[in-house]
């Protein structure tokens, strides 16, 4: 019984590793249906350990007099110590 649980955990290792990814359902389905083949299991495992691609949003600060936060681009008062938009020290 214990060996069956260990084999099941090894079979679903890609799904376990990739459970917090945005493509967790796809990883699980690939692992479920093609995990019995070595190629399917390796593909699911590589997909599970690869990094998620996140979109990078750029914040542009308007040009003009005054100070702006270097992280979020929000206008900051001259005597302010922290940004109102993101809370970063300026």
HELIX and SHEET records of a PDB file:
HELIX    1   1 UNK A    2  UNK A   11  1                                  10    
HELIX    2   2 UNK A   13  UNK A   17  1                                   5    
HELIX    3   3 UNK A   24  UNK A   34  1                                  11    
HELIX    4   4 UNK A   38  UNK A   49  1                                  12    
SHEET    1   A 2 UNK A  67  UNK A  68  0                                        
SHEET    2   A 2 UNK A  75  UNK A  76 -1                                        
END                                                                             
